[in-house]
Amino acid sequence: MTFTRRRLVGLVVALGLAAVGASSNGRVAGGGLPESLSDRTFWELVEHLSEPDGYFQSDNLVSNEHSFQYVVPALEARRQPNQVYLGVAPDQNFTYILAMRPEMAFIVDIRRGNLLTHLMYKALFDLSEDRADFVAFLFSRPRPETLTASSTIDDIVAAVARTPSDEVEFRNNLLIIQQHLTKTRGYVLSADDLRGLDDIYSQFHEHGPNLSYSSRMRVGGGGGRRGFGNRFPTWGEMARQKDGAGRQQGYLASEANFRYIKDLQARNLIVPVVGDHTGPKALRDVGRYIRQHGGTVGAFYTSNVEQYLFRYGTWMRFAANLGTLPLTEASVIIRSVSPRDGYVGMPQGPDGRASVLDPIRPLVQDAGAGKIQGYWDVTGRSR
């Protein structure tokens, strides 16, 4: 049946608190990491792990990393049983989760706006039948009639970009998302959360697939137009990115990729958390949860967060938090670095930056031995 969001408004409201997708009891296989979480357990976990809302200088609704897929083959090679993924920022995490195939994922970001962005994406995965639905829904465009489940991501982005935005579509879609999260899923969102969700979704509506890191942002206390110029990729360009071998590996590159993330979302296994990476609670509590359920951290995507931590003089607190996580020799940080940061030998994106991996255990050991004095000591070890 053709997906029509306007018809869904009444359906979503009528469903009330009926659960969708995830099991009602939060099944756990053999006492280990959960196979699924109930909606109630998921939200209790979000609230228990989260710290108060914090500040960052930009409102990251879209990544600015041209080369983020370059590490996908290396992540695929590092897959192990009982791994958990940690990350920061918005939807680039889905591509890394797809590459690593963890049992569970936690997205820990200092901004509550990032948590709301992930809840928006979660609703879109739940309510979309395929990638064409998902992209059209994300930007409040009617689904182009030419698109099918087998359309390429290039064709999907191009067709949605050509479709005019629609204010009525946006308002109807926003209501659907809000009702799905608060009624169908039963998450407890405050009035400020709902206003924040409106602000976030309005940016996707306003800019369409041309939304970029430098577009006007209003979420998280740092709004206004930012003077980053035009060097940052748009959402559409990010969705069409390729790895170093020229292959599209993103979560929207194929229907199978999309459905893998959709299934994890349905089972409530991608958990957004508000947390300062140097704070006393969020990362440590996430690590405690993973350890108690027999898991280990496979990868931790930090982007260039560490650059700011050195600037603020708090990186050693981050290293201490890393040391509390359940790690193995395979555990790595995924970070974004530039030539001026001192890294060598990695493929660069068109902006000169590279996405690189760094084993976490040796990093923590070197920090404890006093070998990490500045950002170059971190980025220079990345390969």
N, C-alpha and C positions, 0 to 999 in steps of 0.2 A: 504494500500500500504506500502511496506517495506520502512523504513526510510533510505535514502542514502545521506550522507552529501556531497559527491563530486558532486552529481547532484544538490544539493542545492546552490552551489556557484553561478552559473549563475543566478539562480532564485532570490537569495537575491539581487544581483547586479542589475538585471533588474527591481526589484520592486521599486527601488529608494526610494522616500520619502513616499511611501504608508504606512499608519499606520496599525499595526497588533494588534488585541486583544482589546486594550482600545478604548473607544469612542472618537470621535474627539473633543467633546466640554467639557469634564470634568464634567459630570452630578453630581449634588448635590441633595440629597433627602431632601426636605423641609427646605433648608437652613442649614442643619446640616453637618455632616461629609460626604465627597464625596462618591458616589457609584463607581466612577471611575474618573481618571484624564486623560486628553488628553496627548499625548507625549510632546507637547509644554509646557503645564501647569506643568507637572511633572518635566521637566528639569528646568524650571524657578524657581520652588520651591526648587529644589536641590541647584541651584546657589544662590538663595536669602538667604537660611538658613545657608549655609556653611561658615566657617571661613577658613583662609589660612591653608595650609598643615602644620602639626606639626610632632613632633618626639616622638617615643616610642622606647624602647630598643630592641624590637623584632618585627618581621614581622609575624603577627598571621594569617596564612592561614588555620590553623587547631586548634581547641580547644585542651586544655590539661586537661579537666575536666572529669574524669571517671564517676562522679556521677551526671552529669548535668540533667539527666532525672528523678532523684529521686523526684523532686518537681513538676513534671507534674500533678499528681492527685490533688495536692493542687491548682495549677493554674486553672485546669478545674473547681474546686469547686468555684472559685472566679469570674467566668464569669458574667459580667453585660452588659447591653445595653450601647452603645456609648463609649465603652472603646477604648483607643489607647495604643499600645505597644511601649515601647522604649527599645533600646538595644545597645550593643557594640560588635565589633568583627564579625567573619564571620558566617557560615551557621548554627551553633547551635541555632541561633535566630529563624530559621524556625520552629524548633520543639516547642519552647516556643510560637511562634505565633499560631501554630496549636492548642496547648493546651488552649490558652486563647481566641481564635477566636475573635480578635479585629476587629473594623471597618477599622483600618488603622495602619500602623507601621512606625516608624522612627528609623533608625540605625545610631547612632551618635558616631563617632570614630575620634580620633585626626589625624589619618593617611589617606591621600587621597588614599593610596594603598588599604585600606579597602573599600572605595567607589568603586574603580575599581573592587575589588573582587566581590562585590555585583552586579555590572553591568554585570560581566562575568556570574554569576549565573543566573541573570535575562534573559540574552540571551539564556542560556542553557534551562531554563524552557520554554521559548517561542518556541524554535526550537525542543524540544524533545517530542515525542509522549507518551512515558511512562518512567518508572524508568530505565529500561534497556538501552534505548536510552540515557537517562540523564547521567548515570554513565559512559557508554562507551564514550560519547561525552566529559565529564569532563576530562577524562584521555587520550583522543586521541587514543582510541583503537577501532578497528572495533567491532560492536556489535556481541557478541557470538550468533551463530545460535540456541543454545539450550535454550535461554532465551525467555520467553513470559511475557505478562503483569501480569500474575498471579505468576511469580517466586518470591520466598522469597528474602528479602534483603540479607540474608546470601548467597544464591545461586548467586545472581547478583554480589556481591562483589567478591566472589571466582572465578566466571567465567571471569570477567573482569581482575582480577589480573593475571590469567593464560594466558591472551591474550597478545602477544608481542606488545610493543609500535611501532609506525610507524611515522617516521619523516614527510613523505608526508601527512599522516593523520593529524598530528599536524599543519602543515603549512596551509593546506586547512581549517581545523577547525578554526584556528585563523582568517583567512580571513573572514570566514562566520560570526564569532562573531563580528568582527570589522565592517563589512558591515551592519550587523543587527542593531547594536547600532547606527551607524552614519548615515546610509541611510534609513533603514526601520523605525527605531524609531526616527531618526532625532536629537539625542543628540549631543551636540557640544563638542567633545573631542579634546584636544590639542595634538600636537606631543608627548609631554612628557607623556600624558595620554595613548596614543597608545603604547608607549614603555613600560610603566608600565604594561599595560594589557598583552603585550607579555611576560614580565618577570614573571608575576603571573601565566599565563596559562602554561608557560614552566615548572614551578615547578610541576604542576599536571601531565604534560606529562612525566617529568623525573622520578618522584618517584612513579607514579601510586597510587593505594590505600594504599601504605605504606608511603605516605607523612605524616609527623608528625610535631609537634611544633618544634622539634629539627632538622628538615631537613634543607638543605642549602636554605637560603632565600636571595633574592637580592632586595627586594622592600622597599622603604621608607627610604633609607639612612642608614640602619643598617645591611647590608648584611654580608655574611660570614657564616661559619659553627659555630654553637653555642654549647657550652659545656654542654648540659643538659643531656647527657647520653641517655639511652633507656627507661626511665620510663614513657615517654609520650605516650598516645594512638595514633595509626595511624588513618588516615581518615576512613579506612575500619572498624576499631574497633569502632570508634565513630558512624558510620552509623548503626552498629549492636547492639549498646548499649540497655540496658533495664532499666526500672524504678525499684524502690525498691521492687515491687511485681513480678519482673521477666517478665514483659511485654515489648515488643518492641513498643515504643511510638514515634519513630523518624519520621521525615517528609518523609523518604523513606521506612518506615516499611510496608506500603501498598500503593496500587494504589490510593485509596481514599485520603490518606494523601497527596500524591504527587500532586494530582489534585487540592486539596484545595489551596496549596501554588502557584501552577501554575496559578490558576484563579486570585489570588491576584496580582501576578506579571503582568498578562495580563492587569489588570485594573490599573496598575501603583500605587498600594496602599502600596507597601513596598518601602519607600523613604530613600535612603542612604544619609547621611549628614556628611561633614567634620566638626568636632567641638571638642574643648577642653571642658571637663565637668566642668572646672572651669573658662571658658572664658566668655566674656561679651555678646556674641551674640547667638550662635547656640542653646543651650538648652532653653534659654529664648524665642527666636523666635519660636522654636518648640512649647513650652508651649502656647505662644500667639496664634499660629495658631489653636491648639487644642481647646483652650477656645473659640475663635471666632466662631468655628464651632460646639459648643455645646458638645464637648467631654471631657472626663477625662482620666487621666493616670491610666491604670489598673496595669501594671507591668513595671519595669525598670530593665533590666538585666545589671548589672555592672561588672560581673565576680569578679576579685580582684583589680579593678582599684583604689578603695579607699585606698588600702595598699600603692600604689605609691603616692597618693595625700597627705597622712599623711607624707610620707617620704620627699616630696617636700615642706611641710608646706602650702598646698593650699586647704586642705579638707574643711575648713570653707567657702571658696568661692563656693565649690560644694554644700554644705548644703544651702547656700543662693540661688543658682540657683534652687535647689529642691523646695524651698519654693515658687518660682514663678510659679510652674506647677499647673494645675488644678487637685487637688487631692480629693479623697474620703477616707472613712475609709477602703475601700478595696484595696487601692493603696499600692503596695509592691515593695521593691527592691529584686532582685534575686542576691545573691552574692555567691562566692566560697570562703570557709574558710578552715583552717586546724586546728588540735587540738592545735597547739601552738598559734593560734590566739584567743583562749579563749572561743570558742563556746562549748556547751554541748548538748548531747542527740540526735544528728542527725545521720542518717545512713551514713557511710563512704564508699567511693569508695576504690578500691584496692590501691590507692596512699595515703590513709588516709585523703583525703579532703572530704568535704561535700558541697552540694549545699543547700542553706537555704534561707528563706524568712524573710523580716523585714519590718513591716508597715512604710510607709514613713512619715506620719503626726507626729507620736510621735518622730521619729528621728529628724525631723526638729525642733520640739518644744524643745527637749532636747538640741540640738545644740544651740538654742537661749538662753537657760537657763544656758549655760556653763557647762553642764553635759558631754559633749563629749570632752575629752582631748587627746585621742589617739586611735589607731586602735583597741585596745582591748575593748574600750568602745563601739565601733561599732559592732565588731564581737561577743562579749559576749551577746548581746541582740538578736542575730539571732536564730531563731527556725525553 
